[in-house]
Each structure stands twice: as structure tokens, then as C-alpha cells.
Amino acid sequence: MSGSYRILGRIGSGGMAEVFLGKVVGAAGFEKNIAIKSILPAYTSDHRLTALLIEEARIATILNHANIVQVLDFGQVRDRYYIVMEYVEGANLECILKNASSMDQPLPMALAGFICRQVLNGLAFVQERRDASGQSLNLVHRDVSPPNILLSRAGEVKLADFGIAKATCRAIVTEAGMIRGKIAYMSPEQAAGGELDHRSDLFSLGLVLYEMLTGRELYSGQKQAEILQKARQPDIKPPSNDNPMVPSELDAVVMRALETSPRHRFESARAFDLALENAMLASDLRASNADLEDWLKKVMPAMQVDELAVSDRLLTFDGSSAAPAQGTEPILEVGQLSKEGQNVVQRPSKSNLGMIFVLVSLLVGIAVVITILAWPKSKPSAGQTGAGQSDSAISPVTADAGSDPDAGTLAQVQADQQADGGVIQAQADQIESADRVRVVKKIVKPKGQGTVFINSEPWAKVIIDGKDSGVTTPTVNGLKLKAGRHRIKLINPEVELSYTFFVTLKKDEVVKRFVDLKRDGVQH
């Protein structure tokens, strides 16, 4: 795609990536809404995550189907890779089902079957895709779940997010036993970390169909560890046990899709689709795209676009200040290259230049006054020259190496105490008088604020200095904390794990932390 992209605001964020609403801007005033997906700023240096994003873009280029979200472009601005995707104006199935339940507008069974059949059309295309030599790609999505099924206001159904897909053509080799995807929608073989084929996706979609027919998740109310155990050894009852209105024909289709052994399931998405079509006809359940559109008009949740703070430079791709969601100035300019191949930086307008000139003049005037008032009346001694640095110097952005334990060595504790504003002995001033100068002890308190970005797997509540911050990981916007030492505790009540660590912030410093709770957490 040619032209530049304007980011209007954030429309979604997960554990490692975020999605923005944007526009592609072309010649003669051409504009089109698009979605831009990028790794969270705190994890741009994680080569594994970057590789997954690149893999998602590479796989998506060979998947061109009406029931699959299309990838339009892939690029890099400085250290951030991004994917440009078609924008589906609507919401994901998870949000829609929750909103419909709160409005007492349950999903009709006919529409449940229709949505499932649309996803099956996309999966059939994926399963049958071949490379140039005619060999099957053996592509497995591995994350078929309500959050990855998008419904547009026009009644379109699209499968999204091939970031963890497995294919013969993958450049990344998945580690044996590695579990990826949402636990509540995993097949038994996926939950056990075993080998997968396309029938694993059919099991996951069977769980989605079960949820649409009954109005509840199969493993709702369970803890993560319990869900994983049940997913490995499922004991599933027919949907009619929860919803007596489900006809026996649909019961049979769902239970076939949810067979524990892959060889007892449908052999393909086409076979699943044919069986579901016959069951719906036998049950006199008919639905169309227009029917879905009419129902969505009643239950579609309002789209939420998070404004990007003007002062927050960490949320932009190119380091420039971000505009509010309703603004018209572009935040991200990509695709417009100078003759030397560098990204063109947007020039400020004349009105902005005037404002900048006034602000700069004002700041210069203030600096001159402060300098005159603060100028020493007596000549400093040689011992004082270069004894310290101005506390207004901005500390560089740093990334923590990992999660540290609660306590360190004695030397580390002493270093932290000094950084926190411990007792510092001032040097004695040499005065022309013969009197001896006393050694003065000062209490130096840290000034200003720093920013800490925290993420964890799985999610966790963030407790700072014994107080609930009210946020959970990932802290996309960063947490502004006073300079100094802080005790941070992460708690996940679902898996009953917690982890505590300390950070010491300097003025304007940015610290990033990632915690693997399952590996490093303790039971609480």
C-alpha cells in the first residue's frame, strides 16, 4: 500500500501487542480506515515476539478469503514492526455475547449455526491451502476462540490473528511441549502440548458453538490450572443439558466435534460444515447475513477508542507526540520516503511554529533569570568543581534484565539506600578564614517521577508499596511513580500465584519489567 497512516487511537491491547484504529491516506484526498497491530513498546526488544509478528504477516499474505481478516501491509518504523490489517467495523464475538447477555438478547440458535458455518468456510480455505508445488501447508490456527472471531455491523464474520499459527512453511520451529493459545478453547492434544493437525481447530470451534448455543463457557468459573486439567481430559455433556431448546440434531454435531480423540472428530472443516447445515435444515433453523445484521444492530457494543495522550511519546511509532483520538494530524507517517530513503518527518504548521517560538522565548527568559539568581557570589574551590551533576539531567531509558527476587546482597541494599536518598556527606568548603569547616550531612530526597512498564504471564493485579494500583498487567500507558525505591507485588487470584520485586526509579527514568508468574511466582 502506498501513502501514509494516521493513528486515531487505541482500540485493543493484549498481553504483548496493541491494535490501533487508523486511516490510510492517499492521493486526491483518499482515506480508508485500517487497523494497525504492533508489539507493545515495552517489548520491542523481544526478538521472539517480533518473530511471531513477522510470521503472522508472512502467513497472512497467502490467506485471501472473505472469512479471514486480510493483512494489507507490513513494515518497520525505527525499532517497531507493525501489521496493517483491514478494519472490521464491529466487535469480536466475546464482547458481543457478553453485551447481548447483559441486554437479555440471547443469540438465536439459527444465528449460532450461521456464525459457526462462516468460520468453517474460512477454516476450510486454510486447511486446503497449498503452496506453489501443490503441497499442503498443513496450517493450524491454534487459537480459534470468541476474541478472534470478528463480526462486522454489516453481518460479516471473519477469523483473525494467525500470530501463533502452525504451518509447514513456518520459519519458526515451535518448541516441543510448548502450549500457546487460550486454555479454555484448547483441544485435549493442544492442552497436553502434543502434535496438532487441523482437527484441533475443529475441536476449538466446537467449544465456541457450544458456548453460542448454551450462553455459557464450558469451563466458566474454573481456575486456570483446573481448566488446563479439564481440557486435557474433557468430560463434556451435550449442549441440551444446559439449554433444553437445543435440538438433538445439533447436539450430535457438537458432540462429534468435541470428541476427545481427533480420529473420531470430523475429518475436515468441509465435513463439519455439511453436517451442521443438514442439522440446521432438519431442525428448521435458517439464518442469513441479513438476519445477523439485524440482530447485531440491537446488541453491538459501542466501539471504544482510547485517546493517546499528547505528552506520551512512548505510544507512538516514530517518537513524535501523539494526537488525541479525534484529531486529524497524523501520528505515524510511513510509506512516504525521502530521496535518501528516510521517513519524512511531518513539519509543524505556521501557527504551531509561532507557538513554539513564544514558548522557547519564555523558557530562555526564565532560564536567564534563574541563572542570574543562582550565580555563586564567591569563587568555588577546586574541590567543588565537577563534584556533582544537575538533578535535571534526564536518565536514559533502561530495560530490566528480568525479574529480581525480593532481597539482594548487602552491597545491593546499600546501593539502593543511597539511590533512595540516603545520608550523603557533603564536601567541606574551603574558606579564606582560618576557621575549620564542619562536615555537613544532608538528606537528599529524590525529585521528580519515573515510569515503570509492567507485564506478566498470566495477567496480574499490580500492588505498589502495599496499595492496590487499580490496574492489571499489561500497564500499557506505564505507571508514573515518584523517584525512589518502590515495592511492587503482582497477584493473580485465578492461579493463586504472586511475585514481589523492587524498582528504584530516577527522575524521568523508564523501567520495564516482565514476570513469568508460572515460573517465578509463589503460592499465596
N, C-alpha and C positions, 0 to 999 in steps of 0.2 A: 504494500500500500504506500502511496505517496502522500506528502503533506505532513502536517504536524498534529499532535494530540493535545487536547486540552482536558485537564482533570478537573472535574466539578466537585468531587467529594468522595469519601469512602463509603462503600455500600456493603462491605463484608470483611471479616477478618477471622482467620483461624489460628491454629497454634503456630504456624510457621510462615504463612503468607497472608496477603491482604488483597482485596479487589476494589478498584476504583471505578466510578462512573465517569466516562469521558466522552469527548467528541473527536472525530477525525475531521480535520479542516483541510479542504482542498481549494482548487481554483474556482473563481466566479462565485464565491460565497457558499460553496458546497459544504454541508455539515451532516454528520451521521453519528448517532450515539453508538458508543462501543464500551466494552468492559476491559480494564487493564489489570492484569494479575502480576504481582511481584512478590518476591521474598521480603519479609519484614526487615526493616533497616538493621535491626539488631543481629540479623543472621546472614547478612550478605557475604560474610567471610566464610560461611559454612559451605565448603565445596560439595558436600553430599547433597544438600538441599538444592543448590544451584544445578547440580547434575540432574536431579529429578525434574526441575522446571524445564530444563533443556529437553529432557526425554519426553515430557508431556507435549511440548511443542512439536517435536520430531514425529511422534506417533500420530498427533492430531492432523498433520499435513496429509496423511494417507486415508483419513476418515472424513469423507464428504457425504453426509446424509442428512435428511431433513430432521431426523430424531436425535441428532448428535450436535452439541454446541460446536460451532465452527471456530477454528483458530485462524485469524486473519494476518497476523504479523508477529514477529519475534525479534527482539533487539536488545541492546545494552546501552545504558547511559551511565558513564563512569563505572562504578562497581556494581550497578544494579541491573540484573536481567529482568525483562518483562515480556509478558504474552499479551497480545491484543486479540480479544475474542468478540464474537458477535454479542450484542447486548440483548438479553431476553427480558423484555419489559413485563415483569410479573414477579413471581416469588418461587422458592423451592417448595416441594411437596410437604416437607416437615412443617414449615411455617403456615402453609395453607391449612393443613389438617388441624393444627393447634388453634388457628383462628376460627375455623369452622366449628370446632367443638365448643369454643367459648361463646359462639353465637347461636348454639343449638341448631346448627345447619349441617348435619352429618352428610358425609359423601354418599350419594346414591350408589348402590351396588353396580348398576349398569355403567356408571362413570368409573368406578374402581376397575372394572374389567377393561374399559376403553383405555384408561391410562396405562394399565399393565401391557396391553397389546401394542401401544405406541412404543413403549420402552423395548418390548420384544422385537419390534421392527428394527430398532437401532442396534440391538444386540445381535440380531441375525446378520445384519450387514457386517458388523465387527467380526463375528465368527467365521464368515465366509470370505473375508478379505484375503487376497493373495498377492504375493509380490510379483515382480516383472517376469520371473521364471515360472510362475504358476504354482509355487509352493505356498501352502497355508501359513499365515503369520502366527497362528495359534495364540491370538490375542485374548487375554483375560483382563477384565476391568478391575476386579478385586475390591471395588468399593461401591457396589450398587446399593444405594440407600436413599431414603427420602431427601436428605440435604443435597444429593447430587442429581435429583430429578427436578428439572425446572419446568414450570408451567407459565406460559405467557397469557396475557389478558385476552389474546385472540384465540385461546384454546389449543395452542401448540404444546407439545410435550417433547422435551429434549434431555438426553443424558449428558452429564457434564463430568469434568475432572478425571482425565486419564493420567494423572500425575503418578500413580503407583501401579499403573497397568503393567502386565507382564506379557511379553511377546517374544517370538523367536528372533525378531530383528532388533531387540533391545541392545543398546551399547553397554548398559549397566547389568551386571550379573547380581541377582538378588542372593543374599546370604542364606544358606540352608537354615531352616527353622525360624527365619525372620517373619514376624506377624505384622502385617500392615493392613489398615482398613478399620472400619468401625465394628467393634466387637459384637454389638447387638444384632448385626446383619451378616455375620460370618457363617460360612458353611462349616460343617464339622472338620473337614480336612484343612480348611484355612485356619481355624482356631487352634488346630494341633500343629500348625507350622509345616504341613505336608505339601506334597506336589499338587498343583491345581491345573484344571483344564476349564473349558467354557461352562461345564456343568456346575461349577462353583457359583458363577454369576447367576445361573438359573435358580439355585437354592436361595441366594440373597434376594432375588426378585420375588420368589415365593413368600419370603418373610414380609416383604413390602406389601404384597397383595393381601396376605393375612391381616396386616395392620389396617389396610384400607377397608376390608370387609367387616372387621370387628370393632374398629375405633380405638384399638389399644396396641401398644408394642407387646410382642410376645414375652419379652423379658423385662417388662416395666417394673420399677421399684426394686430391682436387684442391684447389688453391689458389683463393681467391675469384675472382681475375682469370681463371684458366683456366676455372672453372665458368661465368662470365659469357660467355666466348667460345664455349664448347661449347653453352651454352643458346641463343645467337644462331644458331649453325649446327650443329644437332644431327646426330649420326650414330649412330642407335640400332639395336641389334640386337634380335631377338625375345627375350623372356624365356627361352625354352627354351635359348638359348645359355649361360645361367648356371644354369638348372635344367632338365635334360632331362625331368623329370617333367611339365612344363607341356604340356598337350595343344595341338595345332595350332589348335583352335578358339579357345582363349584367346589364343594368340599373335596370331591375326588381329584380335581385338577390341582388344588393347593397341596393336598397331601402327597401327590405324586412328585410335585416339585420339591417338597421338603423331605424326601426320602434320605435317610442317613447315608446310605451307600450311593455314590454317584452313578453306578451302573443301573440302579433301579429308578433313576430320575428320567425326565425327558432327555432324549439323546441330542436335542438341538433346540435353539430358540424357535425355529420354524415349527417343530413338533409341539412345543409348549403353546405357541400361538394358535395352532389349528385346534388343539384340544380345548383351549379357552374359548375360542369362537364357537365351537359346537356346544359347549356347556351353556354359554350365554343364550344361544338360539333356543336350546331345549328348555331353558328357564324363562324364555320370553323377556330377556334383558337386552334392550337395544339402546345404543347411545351413539352420538355423533360429535364431531368437532363443535358444532353449533350448540349442542346441549352442554358440553363442557364450558364453553364460553359464557353461556347464560348463568350457570352455577357459579363460576368464578366471579362474575360481576357482584354477587352477593357476599362472597367470603374472602375475596382477595385482600390481603392486608396492605395498608398504605406503605409505599416504598420509603425507607429511611435513608437519607444521605447525610453522613456525618461531615460537618464543615471542618475544613483543615485550618488550624489556627495560623493567622498571618505571621506570627512570630516564631512558629515552629518550623525550622529548616530541616529537621530530621525526617519529615514526612514526604519530602519532595525527591524526585529522581535526580534532578540536576543541581540541587543545592540552593536554588533560588527560593525566595519567600513564597509560601503557598497562598492562594487566594481563597476567599470563602466559597462555599458550595454554589451560591447564587451568582458568583462573579463571572465575568466574561473574559478576563485576562488569562492567557494560557499559563499553566504551571509547568507542564512538561512540553518542551519543544524537541521533537525527534523527527528525523526524516528530512529536515531542512539542513543541508550541509553547506559549509563554505567551500571555496575553491580548494582549500587545503584539506578538506575532509573533516573539519571540526564542526561540532554542533554550534549552530548560530545562537548567540545569546540575545534574548529579546531586549531591545533598547527601551529605556523609560520614555514616557510621553513628555511633552514640553511642560505640562502642568506639574508632573512629577519631578522634573529637573528643577523647577522653581522651588518646590517644597524642599527638595534635598539641599539646595543651595542655602535656603534660610536656616534649616536645621544644622547644617555643617557650620555656618557662620556663628550661630548661637552657641554650639558646643565649643568652638575655638575660643570665643569670648569668655566662656565660663572657665575653660582650661587656663587662660592667661591670668584671670583674676585669682584662681586657686594657686597658681604658681607663684604669683607675687606675694600672696599672704603667707604661703608656706615656706618662702625662701629663708634659709637659715641666716640669723643675724651675725653669727660668728663662724669663722672658717672651720670646717670639720677636720678632725685629726686624721692622720694616715691610717690609724687603726679602724676608723669608722668607714672609710671609703670602700664601697663594694661589699659592706658587711651583710647586706640583705637585698631582697628583691621586692618590688612593689607587689602588694597583695591583689592588685587589679589585673595581674597577668592571667590570661586565660589558659587553663590547663588543657593539654591535648586530649582528644577522645581516646579512651582506652577500652579494651575488651578484656574481661577477666578470663583467665585460662580455664577456669572450671569452678566447681562448687567446693568451697573450703569447709572443713569441719568447724565446730563451734569454738574450739580453742586451738591456739597455736603454741609456738615456742615462746620462752620468756623474752627473747630478743624481739620477736614479732609483737608481743603485747606491749613492750616498752616503746617500740616504734609507733604503734597505733596510738599510745597515750600521748606521745609527742605530737603526732599529726592532729590529735583531737584538741590540742591546745593545752599541753602540759606546762610545767614550770620551765621557763627558759631564762637563763642567766644573761642579763644584758652586759655588754662590754663597758668598762669604765671609761668615762670621758676624761681626756687629758686636758686639764685647765692650767692656764699660766700661773694660777695661785699655787702656793706650796702645800695647801691642804690636801690630804689624801681623800680620794673619792671612794664612797661606799659602793659595793657591788649591789645592784638593784635587781630584784626578782620581779618579773612581770607575768601576769596571767594573760596569755594571748588567746582570745576566743576566735574560732574560725568565723569567717564572714561569708555572706552570700549563700547561694544554693548550688546544688549539683543535681544531676538527673540520673536515675537508675532505671534501666530496662530489665524486666524480669520475665522469663518464660520457663515453663516446666512441662514435663510429660509424665503423667497426665496433668490436667489443669489443677490449679490450687488457689485457695484463698491466700491473700497477702496480709500478714500481720507485721506491723512496723513498730518497733520499740514497745511491744506489748499491747498495741492498739490495732483494731481491725481497720485496714485502709478502705474497706468497702469495695475493693476491686479484686478481680481474679486474673490469673495469667491467661494470655499474654498481656502485659501492660503496654499496649500499642503506642500510647502517647507518652510513655515514660512517667515516672513518679518524681516530682520535684521535692527534694528534701534539703534541709539545712546542711550546710557544710559541717562535716564532723563524722563521728562513728555512729552507725545505726545497726540495730539487731533486727534481722528480717527472718520471719518464720513462714514457711509455706505449709498449708494444710489442705489435704484432700480428704473430705469425710467419706467419700464413696469407697476408697481403697484403704481408708484408715491409716494413712501414711503422712508423716510430716518431716520437715527438714529445716534446720536453723543455720544461718550463716551471718557474717558481719560484713559490712561495707564501710569504707572510710572515704568520704567524698571531700574533694577540694572545691573551691569556688569555680563554677562553670564546667566542672568535670562531668563526663558522661561515663557511666559504668554499666556493663551489660553482663547479665548472669543467666545461664541456663542450668536447670536442675533436673536430673533424671530421678524422679521420686521412687520409681520401682527399683532402681539400682542402689540409690544412696539414702532413701528415706527410712524412717524408723516408725514402728507401730506406735500409735498414740491412743 
